[in-house]
Structure formats: C-alpha cells, structure tokens
Amino acid sequence: MDNNEINEVIIVDVKMPFLSMVVFMVKAAIASIPAFIILAIIGGIFSVVLGGIFGGIGGIL
C-alpha cells in the first residue's frame, strides 16, 4: 500500500470558555517556573565554566 496523498488540516476557530482559558494560562505559567529554574541552573554552570576558562586569560594580558 503506497499512499502518497497529503492531508492538510487548517484550524479556523477554537471555541473555549474564558474561565477555562484563564485556568489553562495559570497552569502554563506555574508549569514554566520549574523549567526556568532548570534553565537558570544550566546557564549558571555554563557561565562558571566559561568564566573559569577565559578568566585566566585576562590576567595574562
């Protein structure tokens, strides 16, 4: 079976009650807090490593 037909979906409208949308956005905001903490830790480690590598170069010059 070789099906080369392309199916496309176009969303025209999403009907969602306002209160449900508010609850969804609050949940999304709360879920983003741990992700931000993890990214901040990774960024901190990255900056410490780069600071350790390139920090010694400033003393030489």
C-alpha distance (Angstrom), angle and dihedral (degrees) to the residues before:
residue distance angle dihedral
M1 . . .
D2 3.75 . .
N3 3.79 111.7 .
N4 3.81 112.3 -178.4
E5 3.78 94.9 166.6
I6 3.81 114.4 126.6
N7 3.79 116.4 -141.0
E8 3.79 117.1 -157.0
V9 3.78 126.8 -169.6
I10 3.79 122.8 -158.8
I11 3.80 117.7 -170.7
V12 3.79 109.9 -147.5
D13 3.80 102.9 175.1
V14 3.78 139.6 2.1
K15 3.77 114.7 -156.2
M16 3.78 109.6 -157.2
P17 3.80 127.4 156.4
F18 3.80 114.2 -111.8
L19 3.82 94.6 -121.1
S20 3.80 91.6 51.6
M21 3.79 89.4 50.6
V22 3.81 91.2 50.9
V23 3.81 91.2 49.8
F24 3.81 90.1 48.7
M25 3.81 92.5 50.6
V26 3.83 92.0 48.1
K27 3.81 90.2 51.0
A28 3.80 90.6 48.5
A29 3.81 90.9 50.5
I30 3.81 92.0 49.3
A31 3.82 90.9 47.2
S32 3.81 91.0 52.7
I33 3.83 93.2 59.6
P34 3.85 96.5 75.0
A35 3.81 89.9 43.5
F36 3.81 90.0 53.8
I37 3.82 91.1 48.9
I38 3.81 91.5 51.4
L39 3.82 91.6 48.1
A40 3.82 90.7 48.1
I41 3.82 90.9 52.6
I42 3.81 91.7 48.5
G43 3.82 90.5 47.5
G44 3.80 91.0 48.9
I45 3.80 92.3 51.3
F46 3.81 90.1 47.1
S47 3.80 92.5 51.1
V48 3.81 92.3 47.1
V49 3.82 90.8 51.8
L50 3.80 92.7 47.6
G51 3.81 90.6 44.5
G52 3.79 89.7 52.6
I53 3.78 92.4 48.6
F54 3.80 99.1 43.3
G55 3.81 97.9 27.7
G56 3.79 91.9 78.7
I57 3.78 91.8 53.3
G58 3.81 91.6 66.2
G59 3.81 91.3 59.0
I60 3.79 92.4 54.2
L61 3.77 95.9 51.5
